[in-house]
């Protein structure tokens, strides 16, 4: 007579499944905050890019020898309606101090600011510093 061998069951034990669930939970706990910060930084890039038309207008005006007040007006015209108001609250240009243009962009909702400071040297603008509350938050 033949002895039948018991077929070995295949599958995972409860403890193995619990270990997998615990590992996934730990990875999710670490990954979610990093992902949320990443998405906020990605959304803030629209605020930074909203300063682009103003930068370009100021640079062209300075290269062609325009006065500070004319350059400011041209930059304000370049910016008006050039950004999504759902993300960007405002973009303002300050050229009241000679040879030091300043562009400030503010995010909607959080009022986080991005400030771009420049210095006119000859017929060009050197954009020296980016400051604002976005630096402290790590968005820019």
Secondary structure, DSSP 8 states (H G I E B T S, - for coil): ----------S--HHHHHHHHHHHHHHHHHHHHHHHHHHHHHHHHHHHHTTHHHHHHHHHHHHTT--HHHHHHHHHHHHTT-S-TTTEEEEEEE--STT--EEEEEETTT--EEEEEEEEETTEEEEEEEESHHHHHT--
